[in-house]
Amino acid sequence: MLKKVLCVDDDTISLTISQLLLKRTGFALDVDTVIDGSEALEYFEKLFSEEADPSAAAPELILLDINMPVMNGWEFLQEYDPRFRDRLPNTHIVILSSTIDPEDFALAKQYPVVAQFISKPLSVENLEELKDNPVMKPLFS
């Protein structure tokens, strides 16, 4: 079980479904939510300004939507990667999106912090698949 997951999505229904599924399946103990990339960046800035050990308090997984207003998932990754990736080595990102654009899949592979790309809506099957992902598997051993 993960200690904490951060869901980043502008769709409140998707956020609610993800939050319930993550908790009810025992995938995560705690689930935080934000509605766009800028709020996610603020979340991490706050983490570093308020926590004595930000790495220990950080989510182990970020479920990131791509298509959001204000700051989309790609814009978030462009900011997150240089600012936080090295400082939060135990935080991994999974893109959770309804996109079918092959360019999005290719772009996701350019970010080493992105462990997997899964299609919405989040499901029990997706979570089981994530547990078998080579990057995520050690977190469930």
N, C-alpha and C positions, 0 to 999 in steps of 0.2 A: 504494500500500500504506500502511495506517495503521501508525504506530509501535506503538501500544498500544490494546487494547480491554479494558474491564472488564465481565465477565459477572456479573450479580447474579441468582441463582436458587437456590432451596432443593432443586431436583431435581438430584442429582449426575449422573444419566444425561444430562440436558439440558446441564449444564455441560460434560461430557466431549465430547458431540457438537459443541457450539458451539465449544469450544476446538480440537478437531481440524479442523473445517471451516474456521474462520477462518485457521488456520495453513496447512493443505494447499492452500487455494485462493489463497494469497498475499494475502488480504484484510488480514491483520495480522501484523506481525512478532512481537509479544508479546501474550499474553492472560493477564490476571489474573482470578481468580475469587473470589467471596465468596458466602455462602449466605443472606444476608438484608440488608435495608436498613440495619440498625444496623451490620453489619460494613462495609457500603459507606461509611457516614458515618465510621467509624473509619479506613477506608482514606484518605479525603480529609483528615481531621484529621492523620493521620500524614504525609501528603504535605506539608502546610503546615508541620508542625513539623520535618521532617527535610530537606527539599529547599531548596536555595538559590534555585531558580527553579521553584516548584511548577507554573506554567502549562506549562513546557516538559516537565516530567516526568509530567504528567497524561495519562490516556487521552484519545484524541480521540473515542472512542465508548464509551458505556455501554449495554449490552444489559440491559434491566431487566424482570424478571418482575413481575407485579402481585401475585399471590396467594402470599404467603409468610408463615410464622409469625414471631413476634418483631416484625418491622417490615416491613409490606408495601410494595409499590412506591409507592403513593399517599402513605403516611406518609414514605417516603424523599424523594419529590419535594417534599413540604411543608417538609422540613428543608433539603434540598439547594438548592432554588431561592433562598431569601434569603441563604443562607450562602456558596454557592460559585459560583453561575451567573455573576455579574459578574466574579468573580476568575478564572474559567476559561472565557473566551469561546470557546476552541477545542474545548471538550468538549461533545459533543452526546449526547442520549439517544434511544434507540430502544426502545420498549416491545415486548418479545417475550413474548407471552402466548397462552394457549389460550382466553382468554375470548371470548365472543360477545355479551356484554352491551353494548347500544348506549350505555348510560350511561358505560361505561369509555372508549369511543371519544370521546364528547363531552368527558369529563373530561380526556383526554389533550390535547385541543386548547386547553385553558385554560393549558397550560404552554408558553411559547415555546421552552424548551430541548428540548422533545420534537420531534424531527425527523420521526418516522414511527412507526406502529403496525403491527407485523407478527405474523402468527400462528406459533405453534410447530408443528412443530419448525423450527429454523433450516435453511435450504436454500441451495443454490447460487443458485437463482432469487431468493430473498430478498436475497442479497448483491448480485446483479447489479442488482436493483431499487434497493437502497440506494445503489449507485454513481451512479445516475441521479437520486437525490433532489437537488433544488436546493441544499439545505443541505450535503449530503455531497459533491456532485460536485466542488467545488474541491479537496477533499482527495485526489482521485484524478487530477487533471490533470497 
